[in-house]
Each structure stands twice: as structure tokens, then as C-alpha cells.
Amino acid sequence: MLLLGPAAEAQGKSTTTGLPPLIDRKIIFGNPEIAAAQISPNGQYIAFLKPWKDTRNLYVKAVNEPFSAARLLTTETKRPIPGYFWTHDSKSILYVKDNDGDENFNVYAVDPAAKPASGSEAPPSRDLTGLKGVRVFIYEVPKSDPDIVYIGLNDRDKAWHDLYKLRISTGEKTLIRKNTERITGWQFDLKGQLRLASRSAENGDTEILRVDADKFTQVYSCTVFETCDPLRFGQDNKQVYFMTNKGADVDLISLVLFDRETGKTEPFESDPLKKVDFGSGMFSEADDALVATSYYYDREKWYFRDKLFEADYKWLQSQLPGKEISMGSRTRDEQVWLVTAHSDTEPGETFLFDRKTHTLTPQYRIREKLPREELATMTPVNYKSSDGLDIPAYLTLPKGVAPKNLPALIIPHGGPWGRDVWGNNALAQFFANRGYAVLMPNFRGSTGYGKKFLDAGNREWGAKMQDDITWGVKYLVSEGIADPKRVVILGGSYGGYATLAGVAFTPEVYAAAVDIVGPSNLMTLLNAIPPYWESIREMFYQRMGDPRTPEGKALLTQRSPLFSADKIETPLLVAQGANDPRVNRREAEQIVVALRDRGFPVEYLLAPDEGHGFARPVNNMALFMESEKFLSQHLGGRYQEGGTAEVVARLKEITVDPKTVIVEKKSEPTPVSSKH
């Protein structure tokens, strides 16, 4: 039964009258009934993810069969399958999994046509890599040999991945190149031949190397603050589509043609509107031609180079008006596409599109039970920060009430070198349904808006980057949307840091805060990053502050919320995954102990089976069951009381009494050298 919480009722009917009924959090954060479908290259099968024993697993069905006839392919019970793909010959499906969020992924293969062994519910999966404490990278799945995958293994050196050829049918691994030269990526041509490598120089610069039989030759480079990255070989198998913003007078990432022999480039395409970075390219499965490019403004826009693709895309738009269309998997001959139409109020409707007959056959809707008519609109907005910089953001206002004097929720994104996009966002919809105005700012340091905007965030963690978030609050208040006494901040990863920074550096701004896997001490964060991030260590130092120098150490200490914990006056909920390799549990427990020791109340959730974020739906639902109640107590927003017995029990299991938390005493860490 869905009830208003007492705090919401006490706030008065003016806050909640007119809002849609409360949407059960299970519908938003629980397992989707069907998700992530992919058609096989031969067009015979559709694979997808579906819950089995409350855990998302792989299923497969013939294209013309109903989803109810699908066969179970995997039997994971601990963690959902995070990702999978078909091999080019459609004989295998490859997927990855780690252990309780430790991010040490191994690669598995399952035969979609195989039958379960006697007594089993699914055919056997083969662990192709079979390594413990090793993170496997997948570099290339060449069309020229569908039985081959090129992978990286860091079993010899945790910081650097050696290149191997993995044979899917047998699991045989063959060493191709030992990585003793700080190689971060490999580029293969259309025939599966190794042609280029990317290297992280000791000063953080990126070097592009031509790979010859017996040596590397540097043919291009860019600084730690620039981008230079091969995208894919062109149809002639000689020139490479290449992304770059190299040059002091160059702001936006553009697409150029790159000569692998000489490193020379020639302009190919940049944003026609001269506003944003190059986004992505779509290549033909049939002939490898570049058929379209995309750029992300407030919303994504595609520019087509293939007239037939463009005509089909426009026809799809006419059939699915007002929605963005993702052209996901396609058959090898490109005659059948699996497309998904989505929007801010539509999580996704998936169709089978036959290009010959121009027919759309509905397949499924993601989160079928979600009441679309009760979801809120997401609107792109812009506002000025403290120094006049224009900050793009997305605003989701609760449906059914006037946008005046509302409780407000600020959600800074993670990264921080990423960005938020327009679409159906679970957090925005969940809290808008509870009556909050939700603002998601793309603060300086976010990607996609050019080098100047990105670099404006250099060494500004907790400073101007935080101003951009604070001035988002001021924007909502000045517009009359937000009640200045009822503003909350919630975020994960860098967003968790921004949450802690917000309550530590601007305690008067927020009435409550929820930190999810956020760092509290930038020094301990940098000295505990995973070894396989060694290639970007220098980038962290240059963009955040260099702990090897007195000035950098002082800056990082100043910008660490832990050292301003005595200023925190805001009720705080902290959530952490015990196995997080990026932001380890010490980051959460340091701030919990600091607040506890000064007698300030703090709530702490620790999931023993999670890493950097909560992947298991039961943990996610427990987190947000507690979060919405916590926020309601302090801001007066409404909330859904209780939950399923499983979620209630799980919340009890992961709730930690701050009195019991002990942070291991360590001496001040010495910054690790970037030298290999």
C-alpha cells in the first residue's frame, strides 16, 4: 500500500495536491521485464536480458517466436549480466562478469543453440579467460575471423595489459604483444591486422604509434589536455577516421582522416553548428562505410552520409514522432534493424524494422508497468555561474503542481569528465514523482562542450565546479521554483564528492544530502586508484592537483570535504559498496567517523556485494527506500512507506551503526610516481 509519509502530510496539502499517485520504487529501480535486446548478425535470433531468480540473465529466442518461448542461457544468481554481444558468425554470445563489483572482469561464451545438460536449466557457459584478480579488456572482434577476440590481460603487470589473441572455440590464448611501453589501446584494420597503438607518455600526453612487425613508430601526439583517438579504418582500409582537438586555437573535437604511415591529417567533419564536440559515427555492417555521425546538443542529432539510411531514419521518425530513435543492432546484410524509440517519458519501445517492406513489428516496452502518463517532462535549461560561465542543465519538474516554492533536488553527475543527457532518467522521475524539482547540471569539466569548457574545471574540484552547482540552486530559487530552505543534493562517484563538498563548503545551501560512493579525501583517493588506471594517473594530477608537490598537496587537502567536516550542518546519508576499486570504502568511512566523533548524526549504508555503485536491484531499492524517507524527514517531500519483505530485510542488513565503524590508521601516503 502506498501512503504519504507523516513529514509530507505535515508540510501541508499545497505541496502534494495534484501530484500523480506515488509510483512504486520497484517499478523504477527493480529488474526490467525485458531489456537490452540484440539481433544476431544472421538475423535468426534475438538475445536479451530478463530476470531469472531475481537476477538479470541472458535469454535467446528465434526472431519470429514470442518472448515467452525464449530459452535461458545463463544462470547467474549473485549479480546481473552487465553486458554481452554476438560474435560475427552468430555462433556464440560473449558476456563479461566480475565478482561482487570488484571490476575484475572475465569473458564468458555461451552457444545460443546449445541445449541444457541433464539436470541443468541452461547450457554451459565457458570461462574463456579464467583468471582471478585480473581485469580483462576486449579490444577487437574482427570480422575476418569470427572465432577470434583480441583481449588485454593485466596478469603480468597490474598496471598494463598485454595483448592476446583469444580463440573462442577452444579458449586458447596467444600472446601477441607484451606491453612494456605504456600502451593503452590497439587499433586493427578491417582485415583484423594490428596497425596502430595508443600510448600514455609519462607526462600524461597521448602518443599514436604505427605498429610494424618489429617496432613502434610515433606518428602523432597530443597533450594531456587534448584528445587524439583513432575511431575506425575507412573503407579503403588505409585511412583512419580519427578524433582530435589538437592545437592551442582548437576548441571542439572534430573528425579527421588520418594517414597511419605519416600521421598526417586532413579535415573531414566537425559540428555544423560549431557548438559541441564530435559525438559518434555509425558504420555499415555490410560494407564498412560511414553512414552517419552524431552530435549531442541539448538532444542528440544525427547527420547522414548515406541517403538510404537517412530515408529510413526519417520514416522511423514519422512513425515514432517526438522520440529519439536508437538504431541498435542490425543484421549483417543490414536489412533488419532492432530499433528503440525513447524520450524523457518513455524508457524505450523496441521494434523490429524490416527495411525492404518498411514494417515495424513491436517487440517489448522497457519497464512495461511504468505509468508513462504520470512521468514528468525533462527540459534543457541554462543559467550563469559565479563568474558568468553559461551552464547547461536539465530540469525535471513534478507533474500536476505549479512549479513554485517546491522542494528541490540537485543531482551532479559522476566522472566528473562525462555529462548528463536528455531522456528518461530513473532518479529524475523517481524524485519528481515524490514532488521534487530535479536539476541535473553539466558543470564545467563536463565533456562534449569543447576543450575550453572542459579545461575550465582544471583544479577546480570543490571550487568553481562546485560554484556551478551552487548557482544552479540560486537559479531555481531566483525563478521561484525552489524553496531555498528545502534543497537537497544527491550524487554518486564525483557526484558524491560534490555532495560532500556542497555540505562541507556551503552548509547553508542544503537541507539534506545523500552521498553515494563519493570520495571524501582527495589525497587518499588518488593514492588508492586501481593499478590499471596508471595510464591516466598524470591526467588526474593535472586536472585535480598534483600530490607530488607541496602546492598540489595543499590544494587537494583544501578541497577535501573530510578536512572541513567540522563545518557540516546538513543531515547526511552515506552509501558505499564494500568492494569499490575506484572509491574504496575508506572514503565513506572517514567522513562517517569524522561526523560521528564530533557528535553529528550521520547514516551509513554499506553493501558487502557491491562495488562502484549498486548493480543489484535489491540493494538499489533498499538505498532509495532509505533515501526517500530520509529526504522526506528533512524536506517534507512525500515518500512510499515500507517495501517488500526482501528489500526491508536487505536495508536492515546493509545499515551500519556509525559507532561500529573503524577506519584503519595509516600514515600519510606518499604519492605514487607516474614512472613505469
GIMOPE-V926219 format. One record per residue. N is the residue number from 1. RES is the residue in three letters. BURIAL is # if it has 9 or more other ideal C-beta (glycine too) atoms within 8 Angstrom, else .. Layout:
# GIMOPE-V926219
n = {N/N}
res = {RES/RES}
burial = {BURIAL/BURIAL}
This chain:
# GIMOPE-V926219
n = {1/2/3/4/5/6/7/8/9/10/11/12/13/14/15/16/17/18/19/20/21/22/23/24/25/26/27/28/29/30/31/32/33/34/35/36/37/38/39/40/41/42/43/44/45/46/47/48/49/50/51/52/53/54/55/56/57/58/59/60/61/62/63/64/65/66/67/68/69/70/71/72/73/74/75/76/77/78/79/80/81/82/83/84/85/86/87/88/89/90/91/92/93/94/95/96/97/98/99/100/101/102/103/104/105/106/107/108/109/110/111/112/113/114/115/116/117/118/119/120/121/122/123/124/125/126/127/128/129/130/131/132/133/134/135/136/137/138/139/140/141/142/143/144/145/146/147/148/149/150/151/152/153/154/155/156/157/158/159/160/161/162/163/164/165/166/167/168/169/170/171/172/173/174/175/176/177/178/179/180/181/182/183/184/185/186/187/188/189/190/191/192/193/194/195/196/197/198/199/200/201/202/203/204/205/206/207/208/209/210/211/212/213/214/215/216/217/218/219/220/221/222/223/224/225/226/227/228/229/230/231/232/233/234/235/236/237/238/239/240/241/242/243/244/245/246/247/248/249/250/251/252/253/254/255/256/257/258/259/260/261/262/263/264/265/266/267/268/269/270/271/272/273/274/275/276/277/278/279/280/281/282/283/284/285/286/287/288/289/290/291/292/293/294/295/296/297/298/299/300/301/302/303/304/305/306/307/308/309/310/311/312/313/314/315/316/317/318/319/320/321/322/323/324/325/326/327/328/329/330/331/332/333/334/335/336/337/338/339/340/341/342/343/344/345/346/347/348/349/350/351/352/353/354/355/356/357/358/359/360/361/362/363/364/365/366/367/368/369/370/371/372/373/374/375/376/377/378/379/380/381/382/383/384/385/386/387/388/389/390/391/392/393/394/395/396/397/398/399/400/401/402/403/404/405/406/407/408/409/410/411/412/413/414/415/416/417/418/419/420/421/422/423/424/425/426/427/428/429/430/431/432/433/434/435/436/437/438/439/440/441/442/443/444/445/446/447/448/449/450/451/452/453/454/455/456/457/458/459/460/461/462/463/464/465/466/467/468/469/470/471/472/473/474/475/476/477/478/479/480/481/482/483/484/485/486/487/488/489/490/491/492/493/494/495/496/497/498/499/500/501/502/503/504/505/506/507/508/509/510/511/512/513/514/515/516/517/518/519/520/521/522/523/524/525/526/527/528/529/530/531/532/533/534/535/536/537/538/539/540/541/542/543/544/545/546/547/548/549/550/551/552/553/554/555/556/557/558/559/560/561/562/563/564/565/566/567/568/569/570/571/572/573/574/575/576/577/578/579/580/581/582/583/584/585/586/587/588/589/590/591/592/593/594/595/596/597/598/599/600/601/602/603/604/605/606/607/608/609/610/611/612/613/614/615/616/617/618/619/620/621/622/623/624/625/626/627/628/629/630/631/632/633/634/635/636/637/638/639/640/641/642/643/644/645/646/647/648/649/650/651/652/653/654/655/656/657/658/659/660/661/662/663/664/665/666/667/668/669/670/671/672/673/674/675/676}
res = {MET/LEU/LEU/LEU/GLY/PRO/ALA/ALA/GLU/ALA/GLN/GLY/LYS/SER/THR/THR/THR/GLY/LEU/PRO/PRO/LEU/ILE/ASP/ARG/LYS/ILE/ILE/PHE/GLY/ASN/PRO/GLU/ILE/ALA/ALA/ALA/GLN/ILE/SER/PRO/ASN/GLY/GLN/TYR/ILE/ALA/PHE/LEU/LYS/PRO/TRP/LYS/ASP/THR/ARG/ASN/LEU/TYR/VAL/LYS/ALA/VAL/ASN/GLU/PRO/PHE/SER/ALA/ALA/ARG/LEU/LEU/THR/THR/GLU/THR/LYS/ARG/PRO/ILE/PRO/GLY/TYR/PHE/TRP/THR/HIS/ASP/SER/LYS/SER/ILE/LEU/TYR/VAL/LYS/ASP/ASN/ASP/GLY/ASP/GLU/ASN/PHE/ASN/VAL/TYR/ALA/VAL/ASP/PRO/ALA/ALA/LYS/PRO/ALA/SER/GLY/SER/GLU/ALA/PRO/PRO/SER/ARG/ASP/LEU/THR/GLY/LEU/LYS/GLY/VAL/ARG/VAL/PHE/ILE/TYR/GLU/VAL/PRO/LYS/SER/ASP/PRO/ASP/ILE/VAL/TYR/ILE/GLY/LEU/ASN/ASP/ARG/ASP/LYS/ALA/TRP/HIS/ASP/LEU/TYR/LYS/LEU/ARG/ILE/SER/THR/GLY/GLU/LYS/THR/LEU/ILE/ARG/LYS/ASN/THR/GLU/ARG/ILE/THR/GLY/TRP/GLN/PHE/ASP/LEU/LYS/GLY/GLN/LEU/ARG/LEU/ALA/SER/ARG/SER/ALA/GLU/ASN/GLY/ASP/THR/GLU/ILE/LEU/ARG/VAL/ASP/ALA/ASP/LYS/PHE/THR/GLN/VAL/TYR/SER/CYS/THR/VAL/PHE/GLU/THR/CYS/ASP/PRO/LEU/ARG/PHE/GLY/GLN/ASP/ASN/LYS/GLN/VAL/TYR/PHE/MET/THR/ASN/LYS/GLY/ALA/ASP/VAL/ASP/LEU/ILE/SER/LEU/VAL/LEU/PHE/ASP/ARG/GLU/THR/GLY/LYS/THR/GLU/PRO/PHE/GLU/SER/ASP/PRO/LEU/LYS/LYS/VAL/ASP/PHE/GLY/SER/GLY/MET/PHE/SER/GLU/ALA/ASP/ASP/ALA/LEU/VAL/ALA/THR/SER/TYR/TYR/TYR/ASP/ARG/GLU/LYS/TRP/TYR/PHE/ARG/ASP/LYS/LEU/PHE/GLU/ALA/ASP/TYR/LYS/TRP/LEU/GLN/SER/GLN/LEU/PRO/GLY/LYS/GLU/ILE/SER/MET/GLY/SER/ARG/THR/ARG/ASP/GLU/GLN/VAL/TRP/LEU/VAL/THR/ALA/HIS/SER/ASP/THR/GLU/PRO/GLY/GLU/THR/PHE/LEU/PHE/ASP/ARG/LYS/THR/HIS/THR/LEU/THR/PRO/GLN/TYR/ARG/ILE/ARG/GLU/LYS/LEU/PRO/ARG/GLU/GLU/LEU/ALA/THR/MET/THR/PRO/VAL/ASN/TYR/LYS/SER/SER/ASP/GLY/LEU/ASP/ILE/PRO/ALA/TYR/LEU/THR/LEU/PRO/LYS/GLY/VAL/ALA/PRO/LYS/ASN/LEU/PRO/ALA/LEU/ILE/ILE/PRO/HIS/GLY/GLY/PRO/TRP/GLY/ARG/ASP/VAL/TRP/GLY/ASN/ASN/ALA/LEU/ALA/GLN/PHE/PHE/ALA/ASN/ARG/GLY/TYR/ALA/VAL/LEU/MET/PRO/ASN/PHE/ARG/GLY/SER/THR/GLY/TYR/GLY/LYS/LYS/PHE/LEU/ASP/ALA/GLY/ASN/ARG/GLU/TRP/GLY/ALA/LYS/MET/GLN/ASP/ASP/ILE/THR/TRP/GLY/VAL/LYS/TYR/LEU/VAL/SER/GLU/GLY/ILE/ALA/ASP/PRO/LYS/ARG/VAL/VAL/ILE/LEU/GLY/GLY/SER/TYR/GLY/GLY/TYR/ALA/THR/LEU/ALA/GLY/VAL/ALA/PHE/THR/PRO/GLU/VAL/TYR/ALA/ALA/ALA/VAL/ASP/ILE/VAL/GLY/PRO/SER/ASN/LEU/MET/THR/LEU/LEU/ASN/ALA/ILE/PRO/PRO/TYR/TRP/GLU/SER/ILE/ARG/GLU/MET/PHE/TYR/GLN/ARG/MET/GLY/ASP/PRO/ARG/THR/PRO/GLU/GLY/LYS/ALA/LEU/LEU/THR/GLN/ARG/SER/PRO/LEU/PHE/SER/ALA/ASP/LYS/ILE/GLU/THR/PRO/LEU/LEU/VAL/ALA/GLN/GLY/ALA/ASN/ASP/PRO/ARG/VAL/ASN/ARG/ARG/GLU/ALA/GLU/GLN/ILE/VAL/VAL/ALA/LEU/ARG/ASP/ARG/GLY/PHE/PRO/VAL/GLU/TYR/LEU/LEU/ALA/PRO/ASP/GLU/GLY/HIS/GLY/PHE/ALA/ARG/PRO/VAL/ASN/ASN/MET/ALA/LEU/PHE/MET/GLU/SER/GLU/LYS/PHE/LEU/SER/GLN/HIS/LEU/GLY/GLY/ARG/TYR/GLN/GLU/GLY/GLY/THR/ALA/GLU/VAL/VAL/ALA/ARG/LEU/LYS/GLU/ILE/THR/VAL/ASP/PRO/LYS/THR/VAL/ILE/VAL/GLU/LYS/LYS/SER/GLU/PRO/THR/PRO/VAL/SER/SER/LYS/HIS}
burial = {././././#/./#/#/././#/./././#/#/././#/#/./#/#/./#/#/#/#/#/#/#/#/#/#/#/./#/#/#/#/#/#/#/./#/#/#/#/#/#/#/#/././#/#/#/#/#/#/#/./#/./././#/././#/./#/#/#/#/#/././#/#/#/#/./#/#/#/#/#/#/#/./#/#/#/#/#/#/#/./#/#/#/#/#/#/#/#/#/#/#/./#/./././#/./././#/./#/#/./#/././#/#/./#/././#/#/#/./#/#/#/#/#/./././#/./#/#/#/#/#/#/#/././././#/#/#/#/#/#/#/#/#/#/././#/./#/./././#/./#/././#/#/././#/#/#/#/#/./#/./#/#/#/#/#/#/#/#/././#/#/#/#/#/#/#/#/././././#/./#/#/#/#/#/./#/./#/#/#/#/#/#/./#/#/././././#/#/#/#/#/#/#/#/./././#/./#/#/#/#/#/#/#/#/#/././#/./#/././././#/#/././././#/#/#/#/./#/#/#/#/#/././#/#/#/#/#/#/#/#/#/#/./#/#/./#/#/#/./#/././#/#/./#/#/./#/#/#/././#/././#/#/#/././#/./#/#/#/./#/./#/#/#/#/#/#/#/#/#/./#/#/#/#/#/#/#/#/#/#/././././#/././#/#/./#/#/././#/./././#/#/#/./#/./#/#/./#/./#/./././#/./#/#/#/#/#/#/#/#/#/./#/./#/././#/#/#/#/#/#/#/#/#/#/#/././#/#/./#/#/#/#/./#/#/#/#/#/#/#/#/#/#/#/#/#/#/#/#/#/#/#/#/#/#/#/#/#/./#/#/./#/#/#/./#/#/#/#/#/#/#/#/#/#/#/#/#/#/#/#/#/#/./././#/#/#/././#/#/#/#/#/#/#/#/#/#/#/#/#/#/#/#/#/#/#/#/#/#/./#/#/#/#/#/#/#/#/#/#/#/#/#/#/#/#/#/#/#/./#/././#/#/#/#/#/#/#/#/#/#/#/#/#/#/#/#/././././#/#/./#/#/#/./#/#/#/#/./#/#/././#/./#/#/#/#/#/#/#/#/#/#/#/#/#/#/./#/#/#/#/#/#/#/#/#/#/#/#/./././././#/#/#/#/#/#/./#/#/#/#/#/#/#/#/#/#/#/#/#/#/#/#/#/#/#/#/#/#/#/#/#/#/#/#/#/#/#/#/././#/./././#/#/./#/#/././#/#/#/./#/././#/./././././././././#/././#/./.}
